[in-house]
Amino acid sequence: MLKMITFVAALAIAATAAAQEKKITTADFAGTWNIEVMSHQIAMVIEPAEGNTVTATMMMMGRDTLLKGELVDKTLTLVGVKSAANGTMPPEHGTPGHDHEVPAAAGGGGPKPILVTLQEDGTIAGEMMTNQGPVKWTGEKLRAKKKG
């Protein structure tokens, strides 16, 4: 009995260590997320690109904002992209030669990134800049509806 308890304890410790060492990839962020920011709901669709990069679309107040980003550790850093020709977001966003960073507001100094961090429970949390300063937010992945 003592051997069995020792074995189960060792197995639990090994499983916990393996779970903590799991490397976070862009695939862990892929999908559609419901985000709550200052009592507003926003949808964000994240798609893995090459290596540790992603493309994303943030949908709020009837507008889509295209984003590109990079994963470092457990955090994505996203910035907006637009076409230099007409200011609209091109369908080929995320492809080399077609992205241009969206300039920051007056007095800025470059784009203000949206930070997205994967939490232990599978949700995301982050921070984004608004015209009222930085705000923190949380998000949950949209679950697929069951057929039938």
N, C-alpha and C positions, 0 to 999 in steps of 0.2 A: 504494500500500500504506500509506503514511504517513497519507494522508487517511482511509483506512478505519479505521485504529487510532485516530486522533483522534476520528472520528465515534463509534466504539463506546465510547470512554472518556467522551465528553461525554454520550452516551445513558445510560451506567451512572450517572454522577454525577447526572443529572437524575432518573432513576428512584429513586435513593437519597434524594434531597431530597424527592421527592413522597411516598415512603413515610414519611419522618419527619414530614411535615406532616399526615398523615392524622388527621383529628379523630376521637377516640374517642367513640362514642355508646352508648346503652343497648343497642342491638341487638348490639354486640360482646360484651356480657355475657350475652345471652339464651341459655337452654338449661339442660341438666342437667349439673351439675358433681360430680365425685368429689373430695372434700376429705380430706386426711390431717392430723389434729390429734393430736399426742401419741400416735402409733401407732393411732389410731382412724379409721375411715372414716366420713365423713358425706356425705350427698347434699344438694345445694342446687339448687333450681330457681329460676331468675331469669327474670322476665317484664317486658318494658318496659311502662311506663304512659305517662302524658302527659308530654311534654317530656323533662326529664332525670331523671325519677323511675322507680322500678321497684317491683314487689312480688316477694317471694321466699318460698319455703318451705324451711326447713332440717329435714332428717329425720335424727334420731339417737336411738339407743337406744329405738326404737319410738314416738317422739313427734315430732310435726310442730310446728314453731315458725314462725308467720307473721311476716314481716318487711316493712318498707317502707324505701325508701332513695332517696338522691339521688346523682347522678353529678356530680363536680367534677373536671375534667381527666381523669386516668386512674383515679380512685379512686371506688368506691361506698362510701357510709357507710350501713350498715343498722342499724335498731333494730326491736325486737319490737313487735307490735301485739296487742291483745286487746279483747274486748267488756267494757264496764263492767258490763253487766247480770249476767253469770254467770261471767266470767273465762275463758271459752273463746274460741277464735279463730273469728270469724264467717266464713261463706263469702264474704261481700261485702267482705273485708278489702281495703284499698287504695282504697275509695271514700270520698268526702268524707262526714263525719259519722259514720262507722262505726269509725274508728281511734282507739285510745287507747294511748299509749306504755306499755310494761311498766316498772313502777318498778324502780329499781336495788336491789341487796341493801342490807340495813341499813347505815347509814353512807355510803350512796351519794351521790347528789346528781343523780339523773337516770339515764336509761338509758345503759349502756355500749355504744357502737356496735361493730359488726363492720366492719372495714375490708377492702375487696376491691379489689386493684389488678391491672389487666391488664398482663401481662408482654409483652415483645417477641416471645417464642416462642409466644404464644397461650394460655399457661397463666395462672392467677391465683395470687396470693399475698396474704396478709393477716395480720391480728392480731385476736384476740378475747379478751375478759376471761373468765377462769374463776375458780372459788373458790380457785385457787392462784395467781392473778395473770394477767397478760397472756401469751398464747402466740401464737407465729407458726405459720402453716400454709401449705400449698400445695395447688393443685387443678388437675385436668385436666378438659376437657370430655368428657362421655360421647359416644362415637361411635355413630351409628345403625348397627344391624346390616344387613348386606347381605342382600337377599332372594335366595333361590334356592339 
